[in-house]
Amino acid sequence: MLSYHYTHQTNLFLESLGIRNLNNVYLAYSSGALYEEIVRRREGMISHLGPIVVRTGSITGRSPNDKFIVREPSCEDKIYWGDVNVPFTEEKFNLLYSRLLAYLQGNDIFIQDCYAGADERYRLPVRVITEYAWHNLFARNMFIGILDQRELEQFRPEFTVIQLPKFHAVPEVDGTNSEAFVIVHFAKKLIIIGGTSYAGEIKKSVFTILNYMLPMQEVMSMHCAANVGKDGDCALFFGLSGTGKTTLSTENDRNLIGDDEHGWSDEGIFNYEGGCYAKVIRISKQSEPEIYQTTRRFSTILENVSIDPVTRRVDLDDDTFTENTRASYPISQLQNVVRSGKASHPENIFLLTADAFGVLPPISQLTPDQLKYYFLSGYTAKVAGTEKGVTEPKATFSACFGAPFMPLHPSHYARILREKVEKHQARCWLVNTGWTKGPYGVGHRMPIEHTRALLSSAMQGKLAEVEYQTEPIFGLRVPVSCEGVPSEILLPRATWDDKEAYDNKAKELAGRFQANFKQYESYVSEGVKKSGPQ
């Protein structure tokens, strides 16, 4: 069963990948047609008001230990090899890929052609090949679609992603760490994913490609959300999953550019995606109204969300399957969005950190040296369910607030960011969306209404009019007052009942910062070294 009249060209492309003897090939299926296939194949269940509910099985988050990059001549002197960018030999790749090709014979596949990158100068043509219809719908939601039939016929992919959840690696044979794998081959312009149904691996692997290609053109590639105010002022929100990028950037009084991945070129900011992939555990109509509404709309994919099989109503508070419940939806489902996916240079940049120690201020203004220090450090907490095996918040350092997706040395991204910040005079802030009044297990998460009030004041320039105090251990400039926020939470030490316990915990975290930053000291100036905890 072949659809659309350009299949001869597509078949030639598949043969060039070694893909032959397929059963059915579903090309460029619409969301409605993919719904029909999802239900017919029992891959998911249609919920009340239209979203499709799916399960990913035992793996409900990213598998960072199962990601590899093929070490070959085109990239081996550029990749920052180590614990994050783990090398994989071409010989092992070819053996695994040959078994993958054998597995595909006689099977059905779905193909979705799309772009990554709203700026036409830098966009990446991507072809996503999946064995599940719902993963093809995910690609259709998350990337930038092609609506014009003629453009679709003339589409030429630069990279191909093959996602086969039912094809498992054999670690003893293939050299992987488990049955799951995500392997990037830059020379072949190919990404193969197997043994996992977690859809986030598709988008993050494409993000990795852009993080490799675009900085070489002096385009800053960023793991951040972005939005624009009514006056055209742009803001960026860096942070790992669970730190609040999607929630804090999706506001009624500002227009969303995107919630996760962006580029910063000489003309401004542009979104890499055409959709959002939001955590939806325990969200409500009151706290996050726009995201909540997407969980009640057609074409949204609800990943590992609990559903009543009789009434077909979902329970967003139920974490039976995972804390990392997700909603994938086209950005067009939100009311306040920038349809072009582009905006001017940012005026404010927020580094979001979920501080599990509970000692960082809820907001502090950063100097250019501090920006580089805290950007390279990328301190946060891995939030429960975001990665396999993480069941509670865990302090971690993730360079550039996205180390798992950064193939180049972190100093490369930090240099470009600082140059752009200084050129365009952006104000920079460190924001703690984590714990206050004590560490995890003693204190509680920072109230979101307080974080929103702080960000709003920063973007409106109100924090430029207040008095500041320098926090002694981290050297951070902290506002002592902010409209709509209790003054006592602005200086963390004041919120702890046991002041000595705070001092000890703050010094412990400062020591972790210093130990982690030793790896970057030879890449930065003396001013940057001294801008961290002393």
Kinemage of the C-alpha trace (Angstrom):
@kinemage 1
@onewidth
@group {chain A} dominant
@subgroup {mainchain}
@vectorlist {calphas} color= white
{ca met a 1} P 0.000 0.000 0.000
{ca leu a 2} L 1.802 3.119 -1.241
{ca ser a 3} L 0.279 6.578 -0.890
{ca tyr a 4} L 0.851 9.755 -2.925
{ca his a 5} L 2.270 9.843 -6.427
{ca tyr a 6} L 5.870 10.633 -5.514
{ca thr a 7} L 6.517 7.144 -4.088
{ca his a 8} L 8.998 6.142 -6.806
{ca gln a 9} L 11.396 8.826 -5.596
{ca thr a 10} L 10.766 7.771 -1.996
{ca asn a 11} L 11.388 4.124 -2.810
{ca leu a 12} L 14.712 5.061 -4.389
{ca phe a 13} L 15.559 6.900 -1.196
{ca leu a 14} L 14.618 3.894 0.945
{ca glu a 15} L 16.746 1.640 -1.229
{ca ser a 16} L 19.682 4.020 -0.771
{ca leu a 17} L 19.339 3.328 2.971
{ca gly a 18} L 19.223 -0.414 2.298
{ca ile a 19} L 15.521 -0.602 3.228
{ca arg a 20} L 13.821 -3.173 0.960
{ca asn a 21} L 11.001 -5.700 0.846
{ca leu a 22} L 8.636 -3.698 2.991
{ca asn a 23} L 4.972 -4.521 3.436
{ca asn a 24} L 2.975 -1.246 3.621
{ca val a 25} L 4.509 2.212 3.300
{ca tyr a 26} L 2.406 5.082 4.682
{ca leu a 27} L 3.720 8.384 3.339
{ca ala a 28} L 2.939 11.840 4.730
{ca tyr a 29} L -0.248 10.715 6.449
{ca ser a 30} L -2.388 13.470 7.948
{ca ser a 31} L -3.190 13.572 11.667
{ca gly a 32} L -6.678 12.163 11.030
{ca ala a 33} L -5.340 9.280 8.940
{ca leu a 34} L -2.703 8.511 11.586
{ca tyr a 35} L -5.437 8.474 14.259
{ca glu a 36} L -7.229 5.784 12.277
{ca glu a 37} L -4.059 3.703 12.060
{ca ile a 38} L -3.257 4.176 15.751
{ca val a 39} L -6.685 2.889 16.752
{ca arg a 40} L -6.747 0.108 14.143
{ca arg a 41} L -3.358 -1.155 15.326
{ca arg a 42} L -4.334 -0.757 19.004
{ca glu a 43} L -1.385 1.526 19.658
{ca gly a 44} L -3.496 3.976 21.644
{ca met a 45} L -6.932 4.985 22.857
{ca ile a 46} L -8.930 8.091 21.911
{ca ser a 47} L -9.792 10.006 25.075
{ca his a 48} L -12.638 12.366 25.909
{ca leu a 49} L -12.580 15.415 23.583
{ca gly a 50} L -10.041 13.901 21.235
{ca pro a 51} L -6.437 13.420 22.449
{ca ile a 52} L -4.836 10.040 21.806
{ca val a 53} L -3.472 8.247 24.901
{ca val a 54} L -0.457 5.961 24.469
{ca arg a 55} L 1.908 3.917 26.623
{ca thr a 56} L 5.687 3.684 26.277
{ca gly a 57} L 6.125 0.544 28.366
{ca ser a 58} L 8.898 0.229 30.921
{ca ile a 59} L 10.933 3.152 29.555
{ca thr a 60} L 9.089 6.383 30.375
{ca gly a 61} L 11.917 8.897 29.936
{ca arg a 62} L 15.128 9.488 28.056
{ca ser a 63} L 17.845 6.833 28.278
{ca pro a 64} L 21.069 8.927 28.421
{ca asn a 65} L 23.263 5.864 28.984
{ca asp a 66} L 21.982 4.340 25.747
{ca lys a 67} L 22.950 7.221 23.453
{ca phe a 68} L 26.019 7.017 21.194
{ca ile a 69} L 27.750 8.902 18.380
{ca val a 70} L 29.577 6.969 15.685
{ca arg a 71} L 33.257 7.896 15.751
{ca glu a 72} L 34.269 8.489 12.143
{ca pro a 73} L 36.556 10.914 10.215
{ca ser a 74} L 33.954 13.633 9.546
{ca cys a 75} L 33.319 14.329 13.240
{ca glu a 76} L 35.936 12.671 15.441
{ca asp a 77} L 38.037 15.843 15.887
{ca lys a 78} L 34.979 18.005 16.611
{ca ile a 79} L 32.954 15.986 19.121
{ca tyr a 80} L 33.548 16.494 22.837
{ca trp a 81} L 33.963 12.803 23.646
{ca gly a 82} L 33.332 11.594 27.185
{ca asp a 83} L 30.577 10.312 29.452
{ca val a 84} L 27.905 12.255 27.518
{ca asn a 85} L 29.083 11.879 23.918
{ca val a 86} L 30.016 8.209 23.972
{ca pro a 87} L 31.793 6.866 20.870
{ca phe a 88} L 30.442 3.930 18.872
{ca thr a 89} L 32.545 2.206 16.230
{ca glu a 90} L 31.524 2.128 12.582
{ca glu a 91} L 31.965 -1.641 12.586
{ca lys a 92} L 29.469 -2.075 15.420
{ca phe a 93} L 27.086 0.394 13.811
{ca asn a 94} L 27.156 -1.453 10.483
{ca leu a 95} L 26.485 -4.805 12.157
{ca leu a 96} L 23.584 -3.426 14.191
{ca tyr a 97} L 22.209 -1.592 11.166
{ca ser a 98} L 22.321 -4.738 9.025
{ca arg a 99} L 20.183 -6.548 11.601
{ca leu a 100} L 17.852 -3.555 11.711
{ca leu a 101} L 17.403 -3.759 7.922
{ca ala a 102} L 16.627 -7.460 8.174
{ca tyr a 103} L 14.056 -6.731 10.875
{ca leu a 104} L 12.301 -4.178 8.649
{ca gln a 105} L 11.687 -6.620 5.811
{ca gly a 106} L 8.016 -7.519 5.589
{ca asn a 107} L 7.037 -4.819 8.109
{ca asp a 108} L 4.948 -1.653 7.718
{ca ile a 109} L 6.546 1.769 8.074
{ca phe a 110} L 5.264 5.324 8.373
{ca ile a 111} L 7.159 8.241 6.834
{ca gln a 112} L 6.801 11.898 7.806
{ca asp a 113} L 8.755 14.647 6.027
{ca cys a 114} L 9.301 17.874 7.957
{ca tyr a 115} L 11.716 20.642 8.876
{ca ala a 116} L 13.611 21.480 12.067
{ca gly a 117} L 14.167 25.242 12.260
{ca ala a 118} L 11.818 28.146 11.533
{ca asp a 119} L 14.574 30.243 9.933
{ca glu a 120} L 14.713 29.174 6.285
{ca arg a 121} L 18.465 29.902 6.179
{ca tyr a 122} L 19.230 27.267 8.785
{ca arg a 123} L 16.334 24.812 8.737
{ca leu a 124} L 17.116 21.106 8.498
{ca pro a 125} L 15.017 18.853 6.219
{ca val a 126} L 14.300 15.685 8.215
{ca arg a 127} L 12.615 12.420 7.215
{ca val a 128} L 11.216 10.442 10.162
{ca ile a 129} L 10.577 6.718 9.591
{ca thr a 130} L 8.669 4.863 12.316
{ca glu a 131} L 7.032 1.498 12.837
{ca tyr a 132} L 4.328 2.954 15.090
{ca ala a 133} L 1.736 5.312 13.681
{ca trp a 134} L 1.700 7.323 16.917
{ca his a 135} L 5.410 8.082 16.648
{ca asn a 136} L 4.748 9.437 13.155
{ca leu a 137} L 2.023 11.637 14.615
{ca phe a 138} L 4.542 12.773 17.233
{ca ala a 139} L 6.948 13.838 14.465
{ca arg a 140} L 4.093 15.615 12.703
{ca asn a 141} L 3.250 17.470 15.924
{ca met a 142} L 6.769 18.349 16.985
{ca phe a 143} L 8.512 19.430 13.802
{ca ile a 144} L 7.575 22.028 11.194
{ca gly a 145} L 5.130 20.498 8.742
{ca ile a 146} L 4.921 20.894 4.984
{ca leu a 147} L 1.466 21.958 3.850
{ca asp a 148} L 2.157 22.600 0.171
{ca gln a 149} L 1.852 19.451 -1.949
{ca arg a 150} L 4.392 20.630 -4.512
{ca glu a 151} L 6.952 21.346 -1.795
{ca leu a 152} L 6.283 17.908 -0.351
{ca glu a 153} L 6.941 16.289 -3.737
{ca gln a 154} L 10.243 18.143 -4.058
{ca phe a 155} L 11.369 17.430 -0.484
{ca arg a 156} L 14.949 16.162 -0.118
{ca pro a 157} L 15.852 15.032 3.414
{ca glu a 158} L 19.243 15.944 4.802
{ca phe a 159} L 18.936 13.680 7.865
{ca thr a 160} L 16.863 10.571 8.468
{ca val a 161} L 15.553 9.284 11.799
{ca ile a 162} L 14.515 5.619 12.045
{ca gln a 163} L 12.525 4.752 15.196
{ca leu a 164} L 11.847 1.018 15.805
{ca pro a 165} L 10.724 0.343 19.400
{ca lys a 166} L 10.233 -3.392 18.843
{ca phe a 167} L 13.750 -3.889 17.474
{ca his a 168} L 16.080 -4.514 20.411
{ca ala a 169} L 19.857 -4.482 20.569
{ca val a 170} L 21.806 -7.397 22.029
{ca pro a 171} L 24.353 -5.718 24.323
{ca glu a 172} L 26.772 -8.645 24.277
{ca val a 173} L 26.823 -8.560 20.476
{ca asp a 174} L 26.191 -4.926 19.626
{ca gly a 175} L 28.268 -3.190 22.299
{ca thr a 176} L 25.322 -1.208 23.677
{ca asn a 177} L 24.539 -0.805 27.364
{ca ser a 178} L 21.058 -2.275 27.117
{ca glu a 179} L 18.462 -3.370 24.602
{ca ala a 180} L 17.637 0.304 23.977
{ca phe a 181} L 19.837 2.524 21.812
{ca val a 182} L 19.982 5.951 20.185
{ca ile a 183} L 22.879 6.193 17.719
{ca val a 184} L 23.839 9.219 15.613
{ca his a 185} L 25.960 8.782 12.471
{ca phe a 186} L 26.946 12.219 11.173
{ca ala a 187} L 28.642 10.990 7.999
{ca lys a 188} L 25.659 8.859 6.950
{ca lys a 189} L 23.290 11.598 8.190
{ca leu a 190} L 21.330 8.908 9.962
{ca ile a 191} L 19.889 8.384 13.445
{ca ile a 192} L 18.669 4.960 14.524
{ca ile a 193} L 16.560 4.446 17.644
{ca gly a 194} L 15.457 1.078 18.986
{ca gly a 195} L 14.260 -0.711 22.085
{ca thr a 196} L 12.407 2.320 23.467
{ca ser a 197} L 8.978 3.787 22.754
{ca tyr a 198} L 9.684 7.077 24.536
{ca ala a 199} L 8.939 9.617 21.799
{ca gly a 200} L 11.201 12.289 23.238
{ca glu a 201} L 14.215 10.439 21.818
{ca ile a 202} L 13.097 11.459 18.306
{ca lys a 203} L 13.103 15.192 18.953
{ca lys a 204} L 16.198 15.166 21.165
{ca ser a 205} L 18.240 13.313 18.554
{ca val a 206} L 17.344 15.967 15.954
{ca phe a 207} L 18.206 18.659 18.516
{ca thr a 208} L 21.626 17.014 18.894
{ca ile a 209} L 22.184 17.299 15.144
{ca leu a 210} L 21.345 21.016 15.139
{ca asn a 211} L 23.577 21.569 18.174
{ca tyr a 212} L 26.426 20.132 16.115
{ca met a 213} L 25.789 21.928 12.831
{ca leu a 214} L 24.591 25.431 13.693
{ca pro a 215} L 27.296 26.616 16.155
{ca met a 216} L 29.827 26.025 13.384
{ca gln a 217} L 27.947 28.804 11.568
{ca glu a 218} L 28.092 31.002 14.708
{ca val a 219} L 24.413 30.370 15.433
{ca met a 220} L 23.842 29.820 19.150
{ca ser a 221} L 21.951 26.552 19.621
{ca met a 222} L 19.988 26.546 22.873
{ca his a 223} L 17.982 24.242 25.108
{ca cys a 224} L 15.534 26.958 26.095
{ca ala a 225} L 12.007 28.250 25.778
{ca ala a 226} L 11.297 31.690 24.319
{ca asn a 227} L 8.435 34.168 24.322
{ca val a 228} L 7.673 37.753 23.311
{ca gly a 229} L 5.850 40.541 25.137
{ca lys a 230} L 3.299 42.899 23.651
{ca asp a 231} L 6.043 45.468 23.034
{ca gly a 232} L 8.150 42.956 21.113
{ca asp a 233} L 10.603 42.238 23.946
{ca cys a 234} L 11.925 38.677 23.720
{ca ala a 235} L 12.890 36.485 26.693
{ca leu a 236} L 14.738 33.158 26.864
{ca phe a 237} L 14.293 30.454 29.527
{ca phe a 238} L 17.151 27.932 29.794
{ca gly a 239} L 16.695 24.792 31.849
{ca leu a 240} L 16.519 21.028 31.885
{ca ser a 241} L 13.227 19.148 31.720
{ca gly a 242} L 11.112 19.797 34.778
{ca thr a 243} L 12.647 23.156 35.711
{ca gly a 244} L 9.736 25.151 34.310
{ca lys a 245} L 10.648 26.175 30.758
{ca thr a 246} L 7.265 25.280 29.291
{ca thr a 247} L 5.180 26.474 32.236
{ca leu a 248} L 6.938 29.818 32.710
{ca ser a 249} L 7.155 30.663 29.020
{ca thr a 250} L 3.472 29.901 28.356
{ca glu a 251} L 1.802 33.025 29.698
{ca asn a 252} L -1.460 34.745 28.749
{ca asp a 253} L 0.162 38.183 28.441
{ca arg a 254} L 3.082 37.024 26.264
{ca asn a 255} L 3.277 35.138 22.966
{ca leu a 256} L 5.139 31.833 22.915
{ca ile a 257} L 7.825 31.271 20.274
{ca gly a 258} L 8.618 27.752 21.480
{ca asp a 259} L 9.000 25.786 24.693
{ca asp a 260} L 12.241 23.832 24.334
{ca glu a 261} L 14.777 24.371 21.527
{ca his a 262} L 15.885 27.529 19.709
{ca gly a 263} L 18.621 29.092 17.643
{ca trp a 264} L 20.018 32.628 17.981
{ca ser a 265} L 21.293 33.981 14.672
{ca asp a 266} L 22.486 37.417 13.590
{ca glu a 267} L 18.839 38.340 12.996
{ca gly a 268} L 17.341 37.073 16.257
{ca ile a 269} L 15.683 34.008 17.794
{ca phe a 270} L 14.027 31.165 15.894
{ca asn a 271} L 12.246 28.030 17.067
{ca tyr a 272} L 13.516 24.612 15.996
{ca glu a 273} L 10.111 22.989 16.436
{ca gly a 274} L 6.500 23.233 15.382
{ca gly a 275} L 5.064 21.811 18.586
{ca cys a 276} L 5.465 21.445 22.345
{ca tyr a 277} L 6.273 18.455 24.543
{ca ala a 278} L 5.041 19.485 27.980
{ca lys a 279} L 5.073 17.647 31.290
{ca val a 280} L 1.450 17.399 32.402
{ca ile a 281} L 1.591 15.611 35.725
{ca arg a 282} L -0.789 17.376 38.113
{ca ile a 283} L -1.367 20.426 35.914
{ca ser a 284} L -4.721 22.108 36.357
{ca lys a 285} L -6.996 24.527 34.557
{ca gln a 286} L -6.200 27.124 37.208
{ca ser a 287} L -2.406 26.879 37.358
{ca glu a 288} L -1.583 26.246 33.687
{ca pro a 289} L -4.730 26.980 31.672
{ca glu a 290} L -3.258 26.994 28.156
{ca ile a 291} L -1.344 23.731 28.528
{ca tyr a 292} L -4.323 22.172 30.308
{ca gln a 293} L -6.582 22.932 27.339
{ca thr a 294} L -4.251 21.054 24.973
{ca thr a 295} L -4.953 17.861 26.944
{ca arg a 296} L -8.541 18.144 25.710
{ca arg a 297} L -7.922 18.624 21.982
{ca phe a 298} L -7.614 16.514 18.863
{ca ser a 299} L -4.068 15.613 17.669
{ca thr a 300} L -2.560 15.903 21.159
{ca ile a 301} L -0.656 12.779 22.196
{ca leu a 302} L -0.893 12.030 25.925
{ca glu a 303} L 2.049 9.845 26.868
{ca asn a 304} L 1.610 7.561 29.906
{ca val a 305} L -1.354 9.572 31.203
{ca ser a 306} L -3.951 7.550 33.106
{ca ile a 307} L -7.306 7.064 31.349
{ca asp a 308} L -10.612 5.490 32.381
{ca pro a 309} L -11.291 2.866 29.665
{ca val a 310} L -15.070 3.298 30.008
{ca thr a 311} L -15.585 7.070 30.228
{ca arg a 312} L -12.356 7.831 28.305
{ca arg a 313} L -11.589 10.660 30.709
{ca val a 314} L -7.968 11.205 31.680
{ca asp a 315} L -6.587 11.777 35.180
{ca leu a 316} L -3.679 14.226 35.046
{ca asp a 317} L -2.985 13.735 38.763
{ca asp a 318} L -2.324 10.004 38.420
{ca asp a 319} L 1.387 9.087 38.373
{ca thr a 320} L 0.807 5.324 38.228
{ca phe a 321} L 2.938 4.933 35.106
{ca thr a 322} L 5.446 7.740 35.673
{ca glu a 323} L 5.961 11.251 37.006
{ca asn a 324} L 7.076 12.106 33.473
{ca thr a 325} L 3.650 12.155 31.837
{ca arg a 326} L 3.791 14.172 28.613
{ca ala a 327} L 1.600 15.961 26.106
{ca ser a 328} L 2.793 16.427 22.532
{ca tyr a 329} L 0.762 18.998 20.615
{ca pro a 330} L 1.157 21.436 17.703
{ca ile a 331} L 2.061 24.898 18.949
{ca ser a 332} L -0.924 26.200 16.975
{ca gln a 333} L -3.169 24.728 19.682
{ca leu a 334} L -2.096 27.566 21.973
{ca gln a 335} L -3.771 30.939 21.627
{ca asn a 336} L -0.838 33.256 22.292
{ca val a 337} L 1.904 32.133 19.925
{ca val a 338} L 4.282 33.616 17.361
{ca arg a 339} L 3.169 31.845 14.188
{ca ser a 340} L 6.399 32.553 12.326
{ca gly a 341} L 8.480 30.947 15.076
{ca lys a 342} L 10.877 33.930 14.956
{ca ala a 343} L 11.554 37.046 17.019
{ca ser a 344} L 14.156 39.743 17.629
{ca his a 345} L 17.195 39.475 19.900
{ca pro a 346} L 16.326 38.751 23.564
{ca glu a 347} L 16.219 41.476 26.194
{ca asn a 348} L 16.136 39.063 29.148
{ca ile a 349} L 17.727 35.651 29.639
{ca phe a 350} L 16.729 33.400 32.545
{ca leu a 351} L 18.768 30.397 33.689
{ca leu a 352} L 16.264 28.145 35.476
{ca thr a 353} L 17.579 25.800 38.125
{ca ala a 354} L 15.627 23.459 40.376
{ca asp a 355} L 17.898 23.741 43.410
{ca ala a 356} L 17.305 20.622 45.496
{ca phe a 357} L 19.554 22.031 48.251
{ca gly a 358} L 17.197 24.985 48.769
{ca val a 359} L 20.000 27.552 49.176
{ca leu a 360} L 19.924 29.549 45.917
{ca pro a 361} L 17.837 32.757 45.768
{ca pro a 362} L 14.567 32.681 43.801
{ca ile a 363} L 16.112 35.285 41.449
{ca ser a 364} L 19.472 37.031 41.133
{ca gln a 365} L 20.961 39.236 38.447
{ca leu a 366} L 24.104 37.967 36.710
{ca thr a 367} L 27.124 39.798 35.352
{ca pro a 368} L 28.510 38.574 31.977
{ca asp a 369} L 31.205 36.617 33.855
{ca gln a 370} L 28.609 35.048 36.155
{ca leu a 371} L 26.426 34.197 33.181
{ca lys a 372} L 29.264 32.225 31.610
{ca tyr a 373} L 30.094 30.527 34.918
{ca tyr a 374} L 26.543 29.414 35.698
{ca phe a 375} L 25.799 28.544 32.069
{ca leu a 376} L 28.838 26.254 31.908
{ca ser a 377} L 27.947 24.797 35.314
{ca gly a 378} L 24.322 24.113 34.383
{ca tyr a 379} L 23.375 23.289 37.950
{ca thr a 380} L 19.895 21.893 38.532
{ca ala a 381} L 18.156 18.798 39.831
{ca lys a 382} L 17.099 15.902 37.661
{ca val a 383} L 13.380 15.686 38.285
{ca ala a 384} L 11.628 12.402 39.025
{ca gly a 385} L 10.729 10.424 35.909
{ca thr a 386} L 12.566 12.617 33.414
{ca glu a 387} L 15.254 9.972 32.967
{ca lys a 388} L 15.184 6.238 33.510
{ca gly a 389} L 16.043 5.389 37.125
{ca val a 390} L 15.508 8.880 38.570
{ca thr a 391} L 12.763 8.611 41.198
{ca glu a 392} L 13.379 11.806 43.186
{ca pro a 393} L 15.167 15.125 42.573
{ca lys a 394} L 18.932 14.655 42.360
{ca ala a 395} L 21.520 17.446 42.271
{ca thr a 396} L 23.457 17.466 39.028
{ca phe a 397} L 25.544 19.661 36.755
{ca ser a 398} L 24.582 19.635 33.080
{ca ala a 399} L 26.718 22.006 31.015
{ca cys a 400} L 24.779 24.602 29.018
{ca phe a 401} L 21.586 23.344 30.707
{ca gly a 402} L 21.486 20.547 28.138
{ca ala a 403} L 24.728 18.525 28.152
{ca pro a 404} L 23.089 15.308 26.866
{ca phe a 405} L 22.316 17.084 23.579
{ca met a 406} L 25.532 19.092 23.115
{ca pro a 407} L 28.081 17.304 20.871
{ca leu a 408} L 30.653 20.133 20.917
{ca his a 409} L 32.741 21.286 23.873
{ca pro a 410} L 30.605 23.372 26.285
{ca ser a 411} L 33.023 26.312 26.020
{ca his a 412} L 32.061 26.660 22.343
{ca tyr a 413} L 28.415 27.346 23.225
{ca ala a 414} L 29.346 29.550 26.208
{ca arg a 415} L 31.583 31.742 24.047
{ca ile a 416} L 28.878 32.343 21.433
{ca leu a 417} L 26.255 33.050 24.113
{ca arg a 418} L 28.401 35.629 25.919
{ca glu a 419} L 29.318 37.370 22.663
{ca lys a 420} L 25.671 37.678 21.668
{ca val a 421} L 24.607 38.814 25.149
{ca glu a 422} L 27.228 41.558 25.201
{ca lys a 423} L 26.484 42.634 21.627
{ca his a 424} L 22.735 42.919 22.196
{ca gln a 425} L 22.862 44.029 25.863
{ca ala a 426} L 20.580 41.329 27.262
{ca arg a 427} L 19.899 41.278 31.008
{ca cys a 428} L 20.689 37.887 32.568
{ca trp a 429} L 19.182 36.200 35.625
{ca leu a 430} L 19.595 33.025 37.664
{ca val a 431} L 16.190 31.724 38.822
{ca asn a 432} L 15.633 28.999 41.405
{ca thr a 433} L 12.404 27.125 40.647
{ca gly a 434} L 13.414 24.403 43.117
{ca trp a 435} L 13.205 24.313 46.889
{ca thr a 436} L 12.831 26.996 49.537
{ca lys a 437} L 12.710 26.923 53.372
{ca gly a 438} L 14.993 23.892 53.326
{ca pro a 439} L 16.336 21.184 51.021
{ca tyr a 440} L 14.303 18.489 49.297
{ca gly a 441} L 12.486 16.496 51.976
{ca val a 442} L 12.392 19.443 54.413
{ca gly a 443} L 11.374 22.526 52.445
{ca his a 444} L 8.958 22.834 49.535
{ca arg a 445} L 9.004 23.845 45.871
{ca met a 446} L 9.068 27.541 45.144
{ca pro a 447} L 5.447 28.682 44.627
{ca ile a 448} L 4.958 29.192 40.913
{ca glu a 449} L 3.016 32.413 41.441
{ca his a 450} L 6.076 33.917 43.151
{ca thr a 451} L 8.393 32.835 40.332
{ca arg a 452} L 6.020 34.309 37.770
{ca ala a 453} L 5.865 37.595 39.657
{ca leu a 454} L 9.668 37.783 39.803
{ca leu a 455} L 10.053 37.077 36.089
{ca ser a 456} L 7.357 39.573 35.216
{ca ser a 457} L 9.062 42.286 37.264
{ca ala a 458} L 12.410 41.488 35.650
{ca met a 459} L 10.980 41.681 32.126
{ca gln a 460} L 9.133 44.924 32.862
{ca gly a 461} L 12.306 46.519 34.214
{ca lys a 462} L 10.886 46.895 37.723
{ca leu a 463} L 13.793 45.043 39.345
{ca ala a 464} L 16.131 47.738 38.051
{ca glu a 465} L 14.477 50.151 40.494
{ca val a 466} L 14.940 48.179 43.733
{ca glu a 467} L 17.779 47.742 46.204
{ca tyr a 468} L 20.073 44.711 45.900
{ca gln a 469} L 22.047 42.699 48.426
{ca thr a 470} L 25.020 40.442 47.637
{ca glu a 471} L 24.662 36.879 48.884
{ca pro a 472} L 27.993 36.091 50.629
{ca ile a 473} L 28.723 32.501 49.559
{ca phe a 474} L 27.717 32.538 45.881
{ca gly a 475} L 28.321 36.241 45.290
{ca leu a 476} L 24.905 36.693 43.690
{ca arg a 477} L 23.127 40.079 43.548
{ca val a 478} L 19.668 39.543 45.005
{ca pro a 479} L 16.786 42.064 44.984
{ca val a 480} L 15.531 42.677 48.509
{ca ser a 481} L 11.980 43.435 47.391
{ca cys a 482} L 9.633 42.650 44.520
{ca glu a 483} L 5.995 43.495 43.983
{ca gly a 484} L 3.773 40.467 44.690
{ca val a 485} L 6.492 38.437 46.421
{ca pro a 486} L 7.063 38.116 50.202
{ca ser a 487} L 10.426 39.760 50.953
{ca glu a 488} L 11.444 36.976 53.337
{ca ile a 489} L 11.762 34.385 50.527
{ca leu a 490} L 14.170 36.504 48.445
{ca leu a 491} L 17.133 35.766 50.739
{ca pro a 492} L 17.146 31.977 51.263
{ca arg a 493} L 18.987 31.971 54.603
{ca ala a 494} L 16.145 33.933 56.176
{ca thr a 495} L 13.650 31.193 55.276
{ca trp a 496} L 15.508 28.409 57.120
{ca asp a 497} L 14.681 27.777 60.774
{ca asp a 498} L 18.166 26.339 61.331
{ca lys a 499} L 20.621 29.000 60.090
{ca glu a 500} L 23.664 26.825 60.790
{ca ala a 501} L 22.153 24.041 58.697
{ca tyr a 502} L 21.681 26.537 55.855
{ca asp a 503} L 25.315 27.656 56.065
{ca asn a 504} L 26.534 24.079 55.952
{ca lys a 505} L 24.303 23.173 53.026
{ca ala a 506} L 25.286 26.324 51.097
{ca lys a 507} L 28.981 25.609 51.621
{ca glu a 508} L 28.437 22.015 50.528
{ca leu a 509} L 26.816 23.150 47.292
{ca ala a 510} L 29.524 25.788 46.753
{ca gly a 511} L 32.131 23.043 47.032
{ca arg a 512} L 30.293 21.009 44.411
{ca phe a 513} L 30.283 24.003 42.068
{ca gln a 514} L 34.026 24.476 42.514
{ca ala a 515} L 34.828 20.804 41.972
{ca asn a 516} L 32.650 20.633 38.858
{ca phe a 517} L 34.070 23.828 37.332
{ca lys a 518} L 37.693 22.643 37.404
{ca gln a 519} L 37.096 20.985 34.021
{ca tyr a 520} L 36.404 24.386 32.417
{ca glu a 521} L 39.046 26.553 34.111
{ca ser a 522} L 41.523 26.329 31.227
{ca tyr a 523} L 38.813 27.567 28.820
{ca val a 524} L 37.753 30.737 30.685
{ca ser a 525} L 39.216 34.009 31.914
{ca glu a 526} L 40.274 34.720 35.486
{ca gly a 527} L 37.165 36.891 35.860
{ca val a 528} L 34.866 33.968 35.056
{ca lys a 529} L 36.714 31.685 37.493
{ca lys a 530} L 36.254 34.197 40.311
{ca ser a 531} L 32.570 34.814 39.523
{ca gly a 532} L 31.481 31.504 41.054
{ca pro a 533} L 31.186 30.549 44.750
{ca gln a 534} L 34.281 31.548 46.724
